[in-house]
Amino acid sequence: MSPAIGRRNSLVRRLVSGMAGSLAAGMLVLAFGMVLAQIYAGVTGMPGPGIAEVIGHLVVAAVMIVLQQRSDHEPGRVGLAMVFGVYVIAGATLWFWWWS
């Protein structure tokens, strides 16, 4: 059993972690949307997002979810670093694949 289980975190830590969980879940929804868009594009013959982008989003979503899940079981700075890792990955994904 992890030492962080049963240990109460501060309100700020819970809010930051909860928002990171929402980002991870949102990235998973976005990745599945990309899969559906690629399937639709393949069926209709239209250009889609591309296989590399779809796989990239699926990998990013999986990494974010694993980081978020592990951060809930790690005490102190290690868990907090994992939470901020979720934020950094989300920002980098949106920047490189959507905004640049």
The 8 nearest C-alpha neighbors of each residue, nearest first, counted from 0:
[[1, 2, 4, 3, 72, 5, 73, 6],
 [0, 2, 3, 4, 72, 73, 74, 5],
 [3, 1, 4, 0, 74, 73, 72, 6],
 [2, 4, 74, 6, 72, 1, 73, 5],
 [5, 3, 6, 2, 1, 72, 0, 71],
 [4, 6, 3, 7, 2, 1, 8, 72],
 [7, 5, 3, 4, 8, 2, 74, 72],
 [6, 8, 5, 9, 3, 4, 10, 13],
 [9, 7, 12, 13, 6, 10, 11, 3],
 [8, 10, 12, 11, 13, 7, 14, 6],
 [9, 11, 13, 12, 14, 8, 15, 7],
 [10, 12, 14, 13, 9, 15, 8, 16],
 [13, 11, 15, 9, 10, 14, 16, 8],
 [12, 14, 16, 10, 11, 15, 17, 9],
 [15, 13, 17, 11, 16, 12, 18, 10],
 [16, 14, 12, 18, 17, 13, 11, 19],
 [17, 15, 19, 13, 14, 18, 12, 82],
 [18, 16, 20, 14, 19, 15, 13, 21],
 [17, 19, 21, 15, 20, 16, 14, 22],
 [20, 18, 22, 16, 21, 17, 85, 23],
 [21, 19, 17, 23, 18, 22, 67, 24],
 [20, 22, 18, 24, 19, 23, 25, 17],
 [23, 21, 25, 19, 20, 24, 26, 18],
 [24, 22, 20, 26, 63, 25, 64, 21],
 [23, 25, 27, 21, 26, 22, 20, 28],
 [26, 24, 22, 28, 27, 23, 21, 29],
 [25, 27, 29, 23, 60, 28, 24, 30],
 [28, 26, 60, 30, 24, 25, 29, 31],
 [27, 29, 25, 31, 26, 30, 32, 24],
 [30, 28, 26, 32, 27, 31, 25, 33],
 [31, 29, 33, 27, 56, 32, 57, 28],
 [30, 32, 34, 28, 33, 29, 27, 35],
 [33, 31, 29, 35, 30, 34, 36, 28],
 [32, 34, 36, 30, 31, 35, 53, 37],
 [35, 33, 31, 37, 32, 36, 53, 38],
 [34, 36, 38, 32, 33, 37, 39, 31],
 [37, 35, 33, 39, 34, 38, 40, 32],
 [38, 36, 40, 47, 34, 35, 39, 48],
 [39, 37, 35, 41, 40, 36, 34, 42],
 [40, 38, 36, 42, 41, 37, 35, 43],
 [41, 39, 45, 47, 37, 43, 38, 42],
 [42, 40, 38, 44, 39, 43, 37, 45],
 [41, 43, 39, 40, 44, 38, 45, 37],
 [44, 42, 40, 45, 41, 39, 38, 46],
 [43, 45, 41, 40, 42, 46, 39, 47],
 [44, 46, 40, 43, 47, 41, 42, 39],
 [47, 45, 40, 44, 48, 41, 49, 37],
 [48, 46, 40, 37, 49, 45, 36, 41],
 [47, 49, 37, 52, 53, 46, 50, 33],
 [50, 48, 52, 47, 51, 53, 37, 46],
 [49, 51, 53, 52, 54, 48, 37, 55],
 [52, 50, 54, 53, 49, 55, 48, 56],
 [51, 53, 55, 49, 50, 54, 56, 48],
 [52, 54, 50, 56, 55, 51, 33, 34],
 [55, 53, 57, 51, 56, 52, 50, 58],
 [56, 54, 52, 58, 53, 57, 51, 59],
 [55, 57, 59, 30, 53, 58, 54, 60],
 [56, 58, 54, 60, 30, 55, 59, 61],
 [59, 57, 61, 55, 60, 56, 54, 62],
 [58, 60, 56, 62, 61, 57, 55, 63],
 [59, 61, 27, 63, 57, 26, 58, 62],
 [62, 60, 58, 64, 59, 63, 65, 57],
 [63, 61, 59, 65, 64, 60, 66, 58],
 [62, 64, 66, 60, 23, 85, 61, 65],
 [63, 65, 67, 61, 23, 66, 62, 68],
 [64, 66, 68, 62, 67, 63, 69, 61],
 [67, 65, 63, 69, 64, 68, 81, 70],
 [66, 68, 70, 64, 65, 69, 20, 63],
 [67, 69, 65, 70, 71, 66, 64, 72],
 [68, 70, 66, 72, 71, 67, 65, 73],
 [71, 69, 78, 67, 73, 72, 81, 68],
 [70, 72, 69, 68, 73, 67, 78, 3],
 [71, 73, 69, 3, 70, 1, 4, 74],
 [74, 72, 78, 70, 3, 71, 77, 69],
 [75, 73, 3, 78, 77, 72, 76, 2],
 [76, 74, 77, 78, 79, 73, 3, 80],
 [75, 77, 79, 78, 80, 74, 73, 81],
 [78, 76, 80, 79, 75, 73, 81, 74],
 [79, 77, 70, 73, 81, 80, 76, 74],
 [78, 80, 76, 82, 81, 77, 83, 75],
 [81, 79, 83, 77, 82, 78, 76, 84],
 [80, 82, 84, 78, 79, 83, 70, 66],
 [83, 81, 79, 85, 84, 80, 16, 70],
 [82, 84, 86, 80, 85, 81, 87, 79],
 [85, 83, 81, 87, 82, 86, 80, 88],
 [84, 86, 83, 88, 82, 63, 87, 89],
 [87, 85, 83, 89, 84, 88, 90, 19],
 [88, 86, 84, 90, 89, 85, 91, 83],
 [87, 89, 91, 85, 90, 86, 92, 84],
 [90, 88, 86, 92, 87, 91, 85, 93],
 [89, 91, 87, 93, 88, 92, 94, 86],
 [92, 90, 94, 88, 93, 89, 95, 87],
 [93, 91, 89, 94, 95, 90, 96, 88],
 [92, 94, 97, 90, 91, 96, 95, 89],
 [93, 95, 98, 91, 92, 97, 96, 99],
 [94, 96, 92, 99, 93, 91, 97, 98],
 [97, 95, 93, 92, 94, 98, 99, 52],
 [96, 98, 93, 94, 95, 99, 92, 91],
 [99, 97, 94, 95, 96, 93, 92, 91],
 [98, 95, 94, 97, 96, 93, 92, 91]]
